[in-house]
């Protein structure tokens, strides 16, 4: 009897982000999302945080050399079908990662993480110019929330009617698509995906659940997972929105503060 042929490897997705010791966001959320969506997750850790449901108690950036070595180790041997970037706290790390990704052929989802769910700053002011000038121009999709839009562009979004103006401001820095997340606004959870010509409005009811730690990381990782599977950007974003909405509905209390979304909600 001949042996079974080896299984074919799933699409490969790399997250370049910080670690969340509480398991709700960052690298941990990214890898859980990738597993749930049927892709092989790999990681380049850019920072280690002491973090839980109450906030971020400390953060330690890894040297650029360590980030570069992790990237080369994974990509040169295993390869990659899509990349998602998250917490890049310094200009040196932003520029290191941008240089690496500029040479890659895989689509790149940039989540320009500025502050944590609890309001803790996760990027140095000096790094913002590098995000604008080095990282956003190589992004297939940029996924800022309205607070991060203001941080990057100075455009303040007070309601849904201003999402288009926010997207235009982000697109000026060069990403192919901007996904402006309106979850922090009042009313329905409305996001706008646009490349400056084609517009997609993604709307879902707002669910009465405060346990939403990790939503941004989860959404960006879900988009990257869809792109790795060969989906076009709009299809990848629609699928990601459906997944993260279900994860928010199923978010659960953990610790004394804001609990995480449930990355495994489809398995329950």
Kinemage of the C-alpha trace (Angstrom):
@kinemage 1
@onewidth
@group {chain A} dominant
@subgroup {mainchain}
@vectorlist {calphas} color= white
{ca unk a 1} P 0.000 0.000 0.000
{ca unk a 2} L 1.537 3.301 -1.078
{ca unk a 3} L 1.848 6.085 1.500
{ca unk a 4} L -0.550 9.020 1.428
{ca unk a 5} L 0.812 11.957 -0.567
{ca unk a 6} L 1.875 14.918 1.587
{ca unk a 7} L -0.802 17.507 2.231
{ca unk a 8} L -0.536 20.731 0.282
{ca unk a 9} L 0.522 23.700 2.400
{ca unk a 10} L -2.092 26.424 2.899
{ca unk a 11} L -1.477 30.034 1.832
{ca unk a 12} L 1.255 31.720 3.879
{ca unk a 13} L 0.677 34.994 5.748
{ca unk a 14} L 3.313 36.902 7.709
{ca unk a 15} L 2.496 39.315 10.516
{ca unk a 16} L 5.055 41.962 11.462
{ca unk a 17} L 3.812 43.328 14.757
{ca unk a 18} L 4.151 43.535 18.525
{ca unk a 19} L 3.358 40.833 21.048
{ca unk a 20} L 0.403 41.205 23.438
{ca unk a 21} L 1.040 39.173 26.595
{ca unk a 22} L -2.698 39.174 27.350
{ca unk a 23} L -3.387 37.360 24.083
{ca unk a 24} L -6.088 39.693 22.762
{ca unk a 25} L -4.285 41.804 20.170
{ca unk a 26} L -0.996 42.007 18.291
{ca unk a 27} L 0.855 38.913 17.128
{ca unk a 28} L -1.397 36.669 19.201
{ca unk a 29} L -4.602 37.992 17.619
{ca unk a 30} L -3.024 37.846 14.165
{ca unk a 31} L -2.030 34.201 14.421
{ca unk a 32} L -5.408 33.190 15.877
{ca unk a 33} L -7.157 34.941 12.997
{ca unk a 34} L -4.951 33.247 10.429
{ca unk a 35} L -5.591 29.820 11.933
{ca unk a 36} L -9.347 30.463 11.973
{ca unk a 37} L -9.273 31.492 8.302
{ca unk a 38} L -7.264 28.528 7.081
{ca unk a 39} L -3.893 30.067 6.282
{ca unk a 40} L -0.431 29.390 7.681
{ca unk a 41} L 0.583 32.223 9.999
{ca unk a 42} L 4.185 33.324 10.533
{ca unk a 43} L 5.477 36.156 12.693
{ca unk a 44} L 8.121 38.825 12.930
{ca unk a 45} L 7.939 40.273 16.435
{ca unk a 46} L 8.812 43.963 16.538
{ca unk a 47} L 8.161 44.652 20.217
{ca unk a 48} L 7.226 42.858 23.423
{ca unk a 49} L 4.501 44.444 25.515
{ca unk a 50} L 3.334 43.772 29.053
{ca unk a 51} L -0.383 44.084 28.343
{ca unk a 52} L -3.666 42.817 29.718
{ca unk a 53} L -7.360 43.716 29.740
{ca unk a 54} L -6.613 46.916 31.675
{ca unk a 55} L -3.957 48.414 29.412
{ca unk a 56} L -0.296 48.398 28.445
{ca unk a 57} L 2.059 48.365 31.423
{ca unk a 58} L 5.309 48.324 29.430
{ca unk a 59} L 6.756 47.962 25.931
{ca unk a 60} L 10.223 46.964 24.725
{ca unk a 61} L 11.193 47.400 21.092
{ca unk a 62} L 13.332 44.749 19.403
{ca unk a 63} L 16.471 45.800 17.523
{ca unk a 64} L 16.142 46.316 13.768
{ca unk a 65} L 18.685 43.531 13.292
{ca unk a 66} L 16.391 41.064 15.068
{ca unk a 67} L 13.389 42.151 13.003
{ca unk a 68} L 15.347 41.818 9.765
{ca unk a 69} L 16.663 38.385 10.748
{ca unk a 70} L 13.173 37.070 11.599
{ca unk a 71} L 11.832 38.300 8.271
{ca unk a 72} L 14.630 36.808 6.205
{ca unk a 73} L 14.422 33.513 8.106
{ca unk a 74} L 10.713 33.095 7.368
{ca unk a 75} L 10.496 34.503 3.867
{ca unk a 76} L 13.700 33.091 2.380
{ca unk a 77} L 12.849 29.529 3.397
{ca unk a 78} L 9.048 29.332 3.608
{ca unk a 79} L 7.937 32.134 1.297
{ca unk a 80} L 4.942 34.410 1.786
{ca unk a 81} L 1.635 35.121 0.027
{ca unk a 82} L 0.600 38.213 2.018
{ca unk a 83} L 2.005 40.400 4.796
{ca unk a 84} L 0.269 42.337 7.562
{ca unk a 85} L 2.080 45.026 9.554
{ca unk a 86} L 1.017 46.247 12.974
{ca unk a 87} L 2.919 47.886 15.815
{ca unk a 88} L 6.086 49.588 14.540
{ca unk a 89} L 7.054 51.910 17.352
{ca unk a 90} L 10.098 53.752 15.945
{ca unk a 91} L 11.221 55.360 12.705
{ca unk a 92} L 14.088 52.859 12.475
{ca unk a 93} L 11.723 49.890 12.613
{ca unk a 94} L 9.260 51.446 10.160
{ca unk a 95} L 12.060 52.092 7.680
{ca unk a 96} L 13.568 48.621 8.179
{ca unk a 97} L 10.234 46.904 7.536
{ca unk a 98} L 9.390 49.184 4.603
{ca unk a 99} L 12.719 48.358 2.975
{ca unk a 100} L 12.108 44.622 3.361
{ca unk a 101} L 8.551 44.773 2.041
{ca unk a 102} L 9.409 47.015 -0.897
{ca unk a 103} L 11.364 44.068 -2.333
{ca unk a 104} L 8.565 41.573 -1.738
{ca unk a 105} L 6.003 40.647 -4.373
{ca unk a 106} L 3.275 39.756 -1.866
{ca unk a 107} L 0.388 42.152 -1.088
{ca unk a 108} L 0.860 44.188 2.083
{ca unk a 109} L -1.841 45.226 4.566
{ca unk a 110} L -0.672 48.122 6.742
{ca unk a 111} L -2.470 48.628 10.046
{ca unk a 112} L -0.900 51.928 11.201
{ca unk a 113} L -1.255 51.229 14.905
{ca unk a 114} L -1.122 54.454 16.886
{ca unk a 115} L -2.776 53.751 20.230
{ca unk a 116} L -4.056 50.692 22.035
{ca unk a 117} L -7.725 49.999 22.778
{ca unk a 118} L -7.091 51.541 26.207
{ca unk a 119} L -5.565 54.749 24.829
{ca unk a 120} L -1.915 53.838 25.393
{ca unk a 121} L 0.440 55.271 22.717
{ca unk a 122} L 2.158 52.570 20.639
{ca unk a 123} L 4.195 54.662 18.199
{ca unk a 124} L 6.718 57.454 18.650
{ca unk a 125} L 5.834 60.814 17.119
{ca unk a 126} L 9.103 60.668 15.183
{ca unk a 127} L 7.974 57.449 13.466
{ca unk a 128} L 4.836 58.966 11.918
{ca unk a 129} L 6.733 60.676 9.105
{ca unk a 130} L 8.347 57.343 8.209
{ca unk a 131} L 4.914 55.681 8.141
{ca unk a 132} L 3.682 58.404 5.780
{ca unk a 133} L 6.725 58.450 3.522
{ca unk a 134} L 8.008 54.860 3.581
{ca unk a 135} L 5.323 52.400 4.675
{ca unk a 136} L 2.016 53.677 3.281
{ca unk a 137} L 3.385 54.001 -0.284
{ca unk a 138} L 4.020 50.234 -0.445
{ca unk a 139} L 0.663 49.229 1.074
{ca unk a 140} L -1.885 47.298 -0.931
{ca unk a 141} L -4.440 48.225 1.749
{ca unk a 142} L -4.058 50.651 4.655
{ca unk a 143} L -6.528 50.113 7.519
{ca unk a 144} L -6.518 53.118 9.882
{ca unk a 145} L -9.337 53.886 12.284
{ca unk a 146} L -10.524 57.487 12.511
{ca unk a 147} L -8.136 58.307 15.387
{ca unk a 148} L -5.191 57.004 13.356
{ca unk a 149} L -6.378 58.990 10.323
{ca unk a 150} L -6.192 62.162 12.416
{ca unk a 151} L -2.780 61.170 13.769
{ca unk a 152} L -1.423 60.569 10.250
{ca unk a 153} L -3.172 63.276 8.221
{ca unk a 154} L -4.625 65.844 10.600
{ca unk a 155} L -8.114 65.147 9.225
{ca unk a 156} L -10.612 64.797 12.041
{ca unk a 157} L -13.647 62.590 11.406
{ca unk a 158} L -16.727 63.383 13.473
{ca unk a 159} L -19.308 61.354 11.566
{ca unk a 160} L -19.873 59.016 8.636
{ca unk a 161} L -20.134 61.841 6.108
{ca unk a 162} L -16.440 62.651 6.583
{ca unk a 163} L -15.082 59.161 5.888
{ca unk a 164} L -14.573 59.932 2.191
{ca unk a 165} L -12.447 62.976 3.031
{ca unk a 166} L -10.409 60.851 5.441
{ca unk a 167} L -9.840 58.207 2.780
{ca unk a 168} L -8.680 60.821 0.279
{ca unk a 169} L -6.164 62.132 2.811
{ca unk a 170} L -4.748 58.651 3.426
{ca unk a 171} L -4.618 57.775 -0.274
{ca unk a 172} L -2.405 60.810 -0.909
{ca unk a 173} L 0.400 58.922 0.831
{ca unk a 174} L 0.297 56.187 -1.792
{ca unk a 175} L -1.529 53.024 -0.662
{ca unk a 176} L -3.525 51.374 -3.439
{ca unk a 177} L -6.612 51.112 -1.216
{ca unk a 178} L -7.666 52.777 2.041
{ca unk a 179} L -10.026 51.064 4.464
{ca unk a 180} L -11.173 53.742 6.900
{ca unk a 181} L -12.667 52.120 9.988
{ca unk a 182} L -15.546 54.047 11.509
{ca unk a 183} L -16.119 51.812 14.495
{ca unk a 184} L -15.323 54.645 16.915
{ca unk a 185} L -18.132 56.800 15.533
{ca unk a 186} L -21.724 56.865 16.793
{ca unk a 187} L -24.372 54.744 15.103
{ca unk a 188} L -23.796 51.688 12.955
{ca unk a 189} L -20.258 50.330 12.509
{ca unk a 190} L -19.483 51.784 9.061
{ca unk a 191} L -16.208 51.372 7.174
{ca unk a 192} L -15.254 52.841 3.804
{ca unk a 193} L -13.000 50.983 1.374
{ca unk a 194} L -11.844 52.961 -1.653
{ca unk a 195} L -9.011 53.292 -4.139
{ca unk a 196} L -10.086 56.828 -4.945
{ca unk a 197} L -12.488 55.697 -7.670
{ca unk a 198} L -14.199 52.496 -6.580
{ca unk a 199} L -16.072 52.803 -3.260
{ca unk a 200} L -17.391 50.102 -0.970
{ca unk a 201} L -19.379 51.001 2.155
{ca unk a 202} L -19.375 48.223 4.739
{ca unk a 203} L -22.079 48.570 7.356
{ca unk a 204} L -23.021 46.377 10.300
{ca unk a 205} L -25.225 46.991 13.359
{ca unk a 206} L -23.406 48.103 16.479
{ca unk a 207} L -23.449 45.259 18.995
{ca unk a 208} L -23.757 45.908 22.714
{ca unk a 209} L -20.503 44.253 23.738
{ca unk a 210} L -17.619 46.198 25.287
{ca unk a 211} L -15.189 43.295 24.854
{ca unk a 212} L -13.587 44.376 21.592
{ca unk a 213} L -9.858 44.204 22.322
{ca unk a 214} L -7.952 43.255 19.167
{ca unk a 215} L -10.482 44.309 16.527
{ca unk a 216} L -8.021 46.301 14.410
{ca unk a 217} L -5.343 43.614 14.404
{ca unk a 218} L -7.955 40.975 13.659
{ca unk a 219} L -9.488 42.853 10.732
{ca unk a 220} L -6.139 43.586 9.078
{ca unk a 221} L -5.003 39.975 9.510
{ca unk a 222} L -8.279 38.741 8.048
{ca unk a 223} L -7.816 41.003 5.015
{ca unk a 224} L -4.273 39.693 4.538
{ca unk a 225} L -5.565 36.120 4.817
{ca unk a 226} L -8.098 36.772 2.066
{ca unk a 227} L -5.471 38.331 -0.194
{ca unk a 228} L -3.190 35.336 0.378
{ca unk a 229} L -5.995 33.096 -0.859
{ca unk a 230} L -6.130 35.086 -4.088
{ca unk a 231} L -9.192 37.231 -3.366
{ca unk a 232} L -9.380 40.705 -4.866
{ca unk a 233} L -9.146 43.535 -2.335
{ca unk a 234} L -12.915 44.256 -2.073
{ca unk a 235} L -13.763 40.558 -1.656
{ca unk a 236} L -11.016 40.125 0.952
{ca unk a 237} L -12.288 43.128 2.900
{ca unk a 238} L -15.947 42.034 2.796
{ca unk a 239} L -14.967 38.571 4.072
{ca unk a 240} L -12.794 40.128 6.786
{ca unk a 241} L -15.609 42.443 7.896
{ca unk a 242} L -17.963 39.471 8.246
{ca unk a 243} L -15.399 37.549 10.270
{ca unk a 244} L -14.519 40.402 12.642
{ca unk a 245} L -18.193 41.291 13.180
{ca unk a 246} L -18.850 37.727 14.328
{ca unk a 247} L -15.791 37.891 16.570
{ca unk a 248} L -17.057 41.118 18.154
{ca unk a 249} L -20.501 39.637 18.808
{ca unk a 250} L -18.829 36.709 20.568
{ca unk a 251} L -16.259 38.796 22.481
{ca unk a 252} L -15.962 37.677 26.091
{ca unk a 253} L -14.999 39.135 29.490
{ca unk a 254} L -11.444 38.428 30.552
{ca unk a 255} L -9.659 40.061 33.476
{ca unk a 256} L -10.888 43.300 34.984
{ca unk a 257} L -11.112 45.454 31.860
{ca unk a 258} L -11.880 45.111 28.160
{ca unk a 259} L -11.912 41.500 27.023
{ca unk a 260} L -10.948 40.217 23.573
{ca unk a 261} L -12.969 39.419 20.510
{ca unk a 262} L -13.473 35.690 20.003
{ca unk a 263} L -11.231 34.584 17.144
{ca unk a 264} L -12.651 31.085 17.267
{ca unk a 265} L -16.331 32.048 17.109
{ca unk a 266} L -16.960 29.975 13.994
{ca unk a 267} L -15.781 26.840 15.811
{ca unk a 268} L -18.146 27.238 18.779
